[in-house]
Amino acid sequence: MPHIIIEHSQNFSASTIEAIGAEVPQIMAKITEGNFDLSQFKVRHQSFSKFLVGSLNEKNSSFIHITIK
């Protein structure tokens, strides 16, 4: 029962994040090593307005971080 957590800066559109959230389980379901049942995937995403990437603040940068458990 894989859990996919997408953390991202708020400057990405909801449709972009939702498309990523839909695509990651599809990709993982194609992996032959393991038993990834597409009906068991759980995906959630969280947006952040305050963050630091290197020395750049939220006005000058963006990020997407995907965790798969």
Helices and strands as residue ranges (DSSP letters): E 3-9, H 14-29, G 38-40, E 42-48, E 64-68
